[in-house]
Amino acid sequence: MTDLGISPDKEASFSSFYYRQFFVTPSALSPDDVDLRGRTAIVTGSNSGLGLECSRQLLDLGLSKLIITVRNEAKGDTAKADLSRGRNLAAGTIQVWKLDLNSYESITAFVERAKRSLEHLDIVVLNAGISSERFTLNPDTGHEEILQVNYLSNALLAILLLPVLKSRRSTPSPGHLVLVSSDTACWANFENERNARPFLSALDNRKFDRGNQYYTAKLLGQLFVAELARHVSANVAIVTAATPGLCYGTELTRGGPAVIAPIYRLFVRIVGRPAAVGARVITYAAVKPGQEGHGHYIGDNRLKPMAPIVYTSQGKDIAEVVWQETMAELNFAHVKDIIKELGN
């Protein structure tokens, strides 16, 4: 494991979490640090919260074209107006594209549109995610909705966009693909499912706990990023997972059981960062890491350990199982062939 200056267990501790939340403020990048003129970015889940703020920061760095993705196009138009305010942008600088991560068909159609429409693609930020109180199975895939959207659909979108990032980058240097992650991946507990095969289907349990399902989906995302980086080199694109920390002003932190929602919102307001501050980490991951960051986790604008289980023998076994099951789940999109071709 790369020496990251802190052990995974120490980084995952509650004391470290609260220290970061109260005493660490990731710095903002300026145009003196990064010049994104001529670059194109896709940011998913960008009509509010972290996605909106990351989009704003990329534009502040001179980004020439921004694709914001939404399920609701009216909300996308509102976000576009917000991002455009006070800027003298050329026509077409900000475009609103529809994308529904509950639908594999929507994902593949989105990627085909990118192939047809984008002359360049340099940055992909996979920020869209959900956290639902209700147990809901996706009618098309049969998977629980949090697992579907936060893990499987983002994995598909990442793999399908990698060839576009490789072939359409505007500079000789590789582009960046960022999967937005979370410190909560450290808290995932799936003792009952750990030895189940197939593993992913075991997570489609009607007795699910909303919080733990969210944590588990984020952990699977970390395992995916680490495994993807083993199969696809940094010369294709620099793939990272990034955590903004706990933030207020996001859709995810507005949920929760009605009985405790006011208490939870107060907790997030006290402990959390503003979304604009947390988004700085995502923006950093989208533009700064070199090949040393490939397959790694970024927090507070530096490389950090992933969840402790990632580095254990048990974690490595689970990672291999999850990778194989993910490849099988997404086989309809020929993901194994795409990865094999990118690895050549």
BELZIQUI-V291316 format. One line per field, one symbol per residue. phi: phi as a letter, one per 30 degrees, with the letter a starting at -180 (. if undefined). psi: psi as a letter, one per 30 degrees, with the letter a starting at -180 (. if undefined). burial: # if it has 9 or more other C-alpha atoms within 8 Angstrom, else .. A space follows every 10 residues. Layout:
phi: ???
psi: ???
burial: ???
This chain:
phi: .edciadedd ddddddeddd dcbcbddddb eddbccdicb bcbdhcdahd ddddeddddd djedbbcccb dcdddddddd ddddeicccd eidcbccdac ddbddddddd ddddddccdb acbbcccdab bcdcdbcddd cicedddddd cddddddddd dedddddcdc bddddbbccd caededcdbb edcecdbddd ddddcdcdce ddddedddde ddeddddedd cbddddadcb cbcdidbcib dddcdjeedc edddddeddd cdcdedddde dddeddbcec dddeiccbbh iadbddeede ccdddddded dddddddddc eechdddddd dddd
psi: kkjgfkleee efleeeeeee effkjklkll ffekjgkflk kkjlhgflbe eeeeeeeeef ggkfkkjkkl ejfeeeeeee eeffkgkikl kgekkjkkkj ffjeeeeeee eeeeeefkel kfkkjifkll jkekjkkkfe fglkeeeeef deeeeeeeef feeeeefgkf lfklakkkjk akffffgkjh effegkkkee fffhkfglke eeeeeeeeee eeeeeeeeff fklffeljkl kkkflkklgl eegfalkeeg eeeeeeeeee fllkeeeefe eeeefffeka fffkglkkkh hlklkakefe gleeeeeeee eeeeeeeeeg ffgheeeeee eff.
burial: .....#.#.. ##...##### #....#..#. #..###..## ########## ########## ########## ..#.###### ..##...... ..######## ###..###.# #..#.....# ########.. ##..#.##.. ..######## ########## ######.### ...####### ###.##.#.. ..#.....## .###...#.# .######### #########. ########## ########## ..####.... #..##.###. ########## #######.#. ..######## #.######.# #...##.##. ###.###..# #...#..### .#..
